[in-house]
């Protein structure tokens, strides 16, 4: 296998199948604010850490500005050679069109300064920022292409790995794309509400296999973090399927024995029906078996979540304290699909979580309006979790309390097991009903039972044989089925 040069960003190295081919020239393009300078600095600092000298050639920023960028990320740029080609001596106060001298003179001088500095310092890694100034100096495409080609040949003869940064002031610069060994495109998208979203797309990379398409990334203190798009087929492992108890005998009976490892279960119902309580009961059972678990909370606050769980006798705090359980609370307006998928991967690969709850899918889905392929992302994510032997619970809320309840999106076809919860009216009281309507792995019960929330989480009553129309919310009573609210609570 050909040796690779790391970009300094693990996620990008993963996308590239190991990194860049060394001693080649690459184009990194993106609009202002996309993170090109940060990526360039990470690339050079990674080289310094590996004993490779680095040079940052800047025509658009001052040395002080670059040092300030480094300090904002907690980086010391002292080991880098920063060559500033836009200093006071290079300004032309008489020019009304540009800060540079006339192009016939200035372009040649700029190129010569670059070559002189490279020959003097002999860096192994170079970042050239940016090509917009070179494009302006060249004034016509022919001179511009010849100048870039000359720089490419010069750098190649000196065994340099080079990143050329371009802010895409030209709408589509195919000259650069054809000359560069690889092209990495950074994008920054502004949404109507919430945090901006950034994504990377490797448009071209000669001689190596890379993962195409868009991949999300974040730019924050500490630099760029990229989240390679999840491909479930790349993460297959062997595990032994087994049926585990949900912690409720009645729920186990409905499921046909319990929850099967390597499957996902969708809990569907209106707000307040008990979906979170039911998932917490299953989660606590997994923790009591000694499994590592992760809970991803989108809707309610942590205080409310812990208070209700404790009131119902489902105390999770001891497992949170000993590290067996992690609970992540997300603001959906600040999260991208790629970042969430990476958090799940880290939980499975690094923490060895084997029980995961996503509460709820509504907030996650609503956070990404216009994400046409979000269902495909969920398919990849669930396939990955199943292949890792993870037991997954997903909560999906429905609009409407009674009768015609509906969901934002139909995910039932993605689930291995679907549990339906409904409110219904009987004898002047609002009651809860539960039924398993689908299971791909077990012979589940087809009966409808009353559900009561109480000590220990959930209580499951006898089949509602005497009722018709329970799932519609307006049942007709035709028998003598005892109800838990009247007769205490029925045995599970």
BELLIN-V483050 format. One record per residue. N is the residue number from 1. OMEGA is omega as a letter, one per 40 degrees, with the letter a starting at -180 (999 if undefined). Layout:
n={N	N}
omega={OMEGA	OMEGA}
This chain:
n={1	2	3	4	5	6	7	8	9	10	11	12	13	14	15	16	17	18	19	20	21	22	23	24	25	26	27	28	29	30	31	32	33	34	35	36	37	38	39	40	41	42	43	44	45	46	47	48	49	50	51	52	53	54	55	56	57	58	59	60	61	62	63	64	65	66	67	68	69	70	71	72	73	74	75	76	77	78	79	80	81	82	83	84	85	86	87	88	89	90	91	92	93	94	95	96	97	98	99	100	101	102	103	104	105	106	107	108	109	110	111	112	113	114	115	116	117	118	119	120	121	122	123	124	125	126	127	128	129	130	131	132	133	134	135	136	137	138	139	140	141	142	143	144	145	146	147	148	149	150	151	152	153	154	155	156	157	158	159	160	161	162	163	164	165	166	167	168	169	170	171	172	173	174	175	176	177	178	179	180	181	182	183	184	185	186	187	188	189	190	191	192	193	194	195	196	197	198	199	200	201	202	203	204	205	206	207	208	209	210	211	212	213	214	215	216	217	218	219	220	221	222	223	224	225	226	227	228	229	230	231	232	233	234	235	236	237	238	239	240	241	242	243	244	245	246	247	248	249	250	251	252	253	254	255	256	257	258	259	260	261	262	263	264	265	266	267	268	269	270	271	272	273	274	275	276	277	278	279	280	281	282	283	284	285	286	287	288	289	290	291	292	293	294	295	296	297	298	299	300	301	302	303	304	305	306	307	308	309	310	311	312	313	314	315	316	317	318	319	320	321	322	323	324	325	326	327	328	329	330	331	332	333	334	335	336	337	338	339	340	341	342	343	344	345	346	347	348	349	350	351	352	353	354	355	356	357	358	359	360	361	362	363	364	365	366	367	368	369	370	371	372	373	374	375	376	377	378	379	380	381	382	383	384	385	386	387	388	389	390	391	392	393	394	395	396	397	398	399	400	401	402	403	404	405	406	407	408	409	410	411	412	413	414	415	416	417	418	419	420	421	422	423	424	425	426	427	428	429	430	431	432	433	434	435	436	437	438	439	440	441	442	443	444	445	446	447	448	449	450	451	452	453	454	455	456	457	458	459	460	461	462	463	464	465	466	467	468	469	470	471	472	473	474	475	476	477	478	479	480	481	482	483	484	485	486	487	488	489	490	491	492}
omega={i	i	a	i	a	i	a	i	a	a	i	i	i	i	a	i	i	i	a	i	a	i	i	a	a	i	i	a	i	i	i	a	a	i	a	a	i	i	i	i	i	i	a	a	i	i	i	i	a	i	i	a	a	i	i	i	a	i	a	a	i	i	i	i	i	i	i	i	i	a	i	i	a	a	i	a	a	a	a	i	i	a	a	a	i	a	a	a	a	a	i	a	a	a	i	a	a	i	a	i	i	a	a	a	a	a	i	i	i	i	a	i	i	a	i	a	i	i	a	a	i	i	i	i	a	i	a	a	e	a	a	i	i	i	i	a	a	i	i	a	a	i	a	a	i	a	i	i	i	i	i	i	i	a	a	a	a	i	i	i	a	i	i	a	i	a	i	i	i	a	i	a	a	i	i	a	a	a	a	i	i	a	i	a	i	a	i	a	i	i	a	i	i	a	i	a	i	i	a	i	i	a	a	i	a	i	a	i	i	a	a	i	a	i	a	i	i	i	a	i	a	i	a	i	a	a	a	i	a	i	a	a	a	a	i	i	i	i	a	i	i	a	i	a	i	a	i	a	a	i	i	i	i	a	a	i	a	i	a	i	a	i	i	a	i	i	a	i	a	a	i	a	i	a	a	i	i	i	i	i	i	i	a	i	i	i	i	i	i	a	i	a	i	a	a	a	a	a	a	i	a	a	i	a	a	a	a	a	i	a	a	i	i	a	a	a	i	a	i	a	a	i	a	a	i	i	i	i	a	i	a	i	a	a	i	i	a	i	i	i	i	i	i	i	i	i	a	a	a	a	a	i	i	i	a	i	i	a	e	i	a	a	i	a	a	a	a	i	a	i	a	a	a	i	i	i	i	i	i	a	a	i	i	a	i	a	i	i	a	i	a	i	i	i	i	a	i	i	i	a	a	i	a	i	a	a	i	a	a	i	a	a	i	a	i	i	i	i	a	i	a	i	i	a	i	i	i	i	i	a	a	i	a	i	i	a	a	i	a	a	a	i	a	i	i	a	i	a	i	i	i	i	a	i	a	i	a	i	a	a	i	i	a	a	a	a	i	i	a	a	i	i	a	a	i	a	a	a	a	a	i	i	a	a	a	a	a	i	a	i	i	999}
